């Protein structure tokens, strides 16, 4: 709303809510749009950088595909349970040694937690071994179709709720609870379809190592070395394809097409649609107080 010629003698309008003024509530002056800003937070993307960053998604999808392939090979008795336990233990031990060495360089006090970590791991896997007979009979009266359908839904929840951010290399960031719980629950459902207690223990232990511990290592590797992160993406993708070729070549081919779409097409799509983004900021935006930053600055000077 603008002023007419008869309202020139009024006092100038001030941007104050607590002062009663001779202006309507919806009045705006000529400077209202001076603070208008467009696309302030728009980020410019580089294609190959975005392709590299999509490796996090490729790794997580490949981890789910690899686990399902391992279950199928166990159920078809193409993979021995003892072999899976040995491979999982060796991979966890090597990953922990690398991760422990890197963390100690940043946080020297962490070296005192090694014994506590070892005791906790032994207690956990001993408890899991004792619970294996119960887990094997957990879904005894449930049909295979229901279990597999429920497992697919849980893995979709795991995929959608997973934290794909890199985080800070100086902090230890554990996977999100919803994502991890969905994956472990799905793994228990699949493990209950196996015929032996040792098979249930091997697959469940591998699930804990694969979905709870391995994401920590992947995130740490992403923050530490780009070459290692890229190499891990290629290794996991190649492993998942190799495991599924023996199960179904059609599924392996569709998986390759899906990963190619995510890795190469989606980044180009993201960059292309940035030109349609139209984000505006102005005096109508809500205030964003920065109390925490001001407090930290005040404490620093004290």
N, C-alpha and C positions, 0 to 999 in steps of 0.2 A: 504494500500500500504506500502511495506517495503523497506528499503534501501539496496542497493547492496554493494559490496566491494569497488567500485570506489567512493562511496559517504561518506567515513568515515571521510574525512577531513572537511566536512561541519560543520558549527556551530550547536550546539545542538538545537533541535526544542523546541520552547516555545509556550505555549498555550495562544497566544496573537493575536487578530485579527488586531490590528492597526499597527503591525510590519511586514514589508515585509521580508519574509524568502525564502530560496532556497528550498522550499518544495512545492509539489502540494497541492491544496486545500483539497483533500480527504485523506491526509496523517494522519496516527495515529501511535503513538509510542507503545512501549511494555507495557506501564502502562495504556493503554486505558481501559482495562477490569478489572483493579484492583478495581475500584469503583462500579462494578456491584453488585446489590442487588436484591434478589428474594423474593417475597411475604412479603414485609416489612409491608404492611398495612393489612395483612390477620388477621382476627379476629377469635378466637377460640370460638365456641358456645357450651353452655351446653343445653342439650335437654329440661329439665324441665324449665329452665330459658326462653328458647325460646317459650315453650308452654305458660308460664305465660305472656310473652310479646305479644303473639298473641291475648290475651284478648282484646286489643285495637281494633283490626279488628273485633272481634266477637261483641263487644259492638256497633260499628258503623253500621255493617250490621243488627244487631238486632233492632237498632233504626229505620232503614228504614222499616224493616219488620213489626214492631209494628205500625208504622204510617199508613202503607197501610192497615193493619188489622183494625185499628181504623176507617179509612175511610169506609171500607166495612161494618163494623158494624153500622156506622152512616147511610149509604145509605140504608141498609136493616132494619133500625129502630130497631135494637137490642140494640143500645146504645143511651141513651137520650143525647141531646145536653147539657142540664144543668148539667148532671153528668160529662160530659167531661170537661166542663168549671170549675167545682168545683175541680175535680181531678187535672187538669192542674195548677190551682191557688195554691192549697195546696202543690203540689210537687215543684212548683217554689218558694213558700214562704219558705218551709223547706230547700230546697237547698240553697237559698240565705242566710238564717240565718247561716247555717253551713259554707258556703263559706265566709260570712262576718266575722264571728268569727275567722276563720283561718287567713284571710288576715289581720285583725286588729292586730293580734299577731306579724305579720311580718312588716306591714306598719301602724303604729298608726295614721298617718295623714289621712288614708282612712275613718275614722269614720265621718269626716266632709262631706263626699259625699253621705251619706245615704238619706238625704232629697232631694237632687238633683236627685238621682236615682229613688226615689219614684215618684217625679213629672214627670220625663221623662216617667216612665212606665204607669202612669195614662193617660198622654197625648197621648201616642202611642196607647193604647188599645181603648181610646175614638175615636181617628181618625179611627182606624180599624173598629170599630162598625159603624161609619158613612159611611164608604166605602163598607160595606158588600153588600148593594143592587147592587152596580156597579159591584163588583166582581162576584156576582151570575149570572149576565147576560153577563159576559165577553165573554164566549164561547158558547153563546146560539145557534148559527148557525153552530157550529162545531160538527161533529159526535163523538160519544163516543170512537170509535176505534182510531180515530186520537188523541184524548186527552190522552187515555191510552198509546198509542205507544210513544207519545212525553214525557209523564211522566216517562216511563221506561228509555228512553234515558237520561233524566235529572237526574234521580236517579243514573244511571251508572256514569255520569259525577261527581256527588256529591261523589260517592264512590271512584272514581279514583283520584280525586283532593283533597280529605280530608287530612289534616295534622295529621298523626298518631304519630308524635313525642311527647314525654312527655314535653319537654321544661324545663324551670327553674321554680322552685317553688316560687322564689322570684319575679317573674314578672307575669303580667296578660297577657295571650296570647289569643287573640280572634281567632275564626276559620277563615280559608282562605276565601276570598271574593268569589272566583269562586265556591267553594264547597257550601257555605251557600246560595248564590244567586240561584244556580241550585236547591237546595232542596226547598227553599221558592217558587220559580217559579213553581216547580212541585206540591207543596202543593196548590198553588192558582188554578192551572189547575184542580186538583181533587176537591177542594172546590166549584168550579163553577158548578159541576155536582149535588150538593145538592139542595134541593127544597126550603129551608127556609133561610131567611137572618141570623137568629140566628145560624143555622147550619154552614153557611159559616164563620161567625165570630168565632164560637167555634173551627172549624178545623184550620182556619188560625192562630188564637191566639195560639193554641196548637203547630202548626208548628213552629212559632217563638220561643216559649219556648223550643221546642224539638230539633230544628236544629241550633239555634243561641245561646241559653243560656246553654242548657244541656251539650254540648261539653266542655264548660269552666269548669263546675263542674266535669265532668269526668276526664279531664286532671289534675285538682287540686287534685282530689281524688287519681289519679295514683301517683302523686308526694308526697302525704301525707302518705298514708297507703297502704301496699300491701294487707292486709286482706280485707279492704274495696273495693279495686279495683277488687279483685277476686270475692268477694261477689256480687258486682254490675254486673259483667259479667254473673254470674250464674243466678241472678234475671232477667236480661234482656233476656237471652236465654230462660229461663223457661216461661217468660211472652209471648214472641213471639210464642213459640210452643203452649202454652195454647190458645192463641187467634186464631191461624190458624187451630187448630184441629177442631173447630166448623165450619170453612169455607171449608177446604179440608184436609182430612187426608193424601192424597197422597202428597200434597205440603208440609205439615208439616214433613212427612217422608223424602222427598228429602232435605228439609232444614236441618234436623238433620244430614243427610249424608254429606252435603256440609260443615257444621260447623265442623263436626268431621274431615273431610279431611284437612281443614284449620288449625285446632288446633293441631292435632296429627300427620298427615302425612307430611304436609309441613315442619314443623321443622326438622323432620328426613331427609327429602329430602334435605333441605338446608345444614345440617351438612354433609351429604354424598357427595354432589358435591363440598365441599370445597377442597377436595384432587385434583380436576382437575384444580384448579385455578393456573395460572402461570403468575404472574405479575412481571415484571422486571423494575428496576430503574438503571440509570447510568449517566454518564457525558453528555449524549445527552438530558436529561430532561431539560425543561425550568426552569429558575431560579424562585424561589418563594420568593420575598422580603417580609419581615415582618416589614414594616414601622410603622404600627399602634402599634405593641407591643413595638418597640424601642421608639416610641414617648411617650407612656404611662410610660415607665420606666424612660425616661428623665424627664418628668413632675413630677414624683414621687420624684426623687432626688432633684429637684428644690425646 
